[in-house]
Amino acid sequence: MVYFLTHTRKAEKNLIERKYIGICSTLEKAEEKVQEYVKYEGFERFPNGFKIKKYIIDGKKDNREFKKVYLLG
């Protein structure tokens, strides 16, 4: 299981701006990242824009929750 952290806010002309912040191994680590990023310029004006989504990455291929995760570096 991993936790995917994003931040979304309304930008100019009703556009949505989304930043992909990272993938964490625990919910606690994802919440710590939120507390870190909420202090940064650009994020502090939109503290409610953070979202943490849980993905189950281990399991059977016929499991609806099964996801593949590819990290590019």
N, C-alpha and C positions, 0 to 999 in steps of 0.2 A: 504494500500500500504506500502511496506517495501523496503529498499534498502540494497542489499547484497554486502558486500565489500570483495574482494579477491585480492591476489597479486600473480603473476606468473613470474617465471624467468627460464632461461635455467640453468640446473645444469650440473654436469659432464656427459660425454659420451652422449650428446644430449638428456638427460632426462629433463623433465619439472617438476619443483617443484612448487606446488600451496599451498598457505596458505589461509585458510578461516579466515578472521579477525573478521567479525561480521555482525550483522544485525542492521540497523538504521531505525528510524521512519521517517526521512526526508532526502532529498538529501543534504541539508546543513550540517547535522550532519555527513553524510558519507564523505563529502568533508573535514570536520574538522579532521576526523580520518585519512584521507590520509595525511594531513599536519602534523599530530602528528607522524605517523609511518614512513614517509619518512626520518625523522631524525635519526631513529634507525639503528644500525649496521646491515648490511645485506640487508636492504631496500634502503639505500641511494645510493647504487651502481646501482640499478634498479628502478629509480623513475617512469618510464613509465609502470611498471608492474602492477600498480593498476587498478582494474576494479570495476565499480559500476553498478550493474544490478538491475533494478526495477522489483518487483513482485507485482501484484495485488492479494490480498488475500481475499478480500471481493467481493461477487458477486454471480451470479447464478451458479449452478453446470454445466450447459451447456455452460458457458462462457469459451472460449479457454484459457483465461488468468487466470482462476481460479486455485489457488494453495493452498495446505494445508501446514502449517508451524508447525513443531513439534520442540520444543526446549528441549534439554536434559541438565540437570544440574548435 
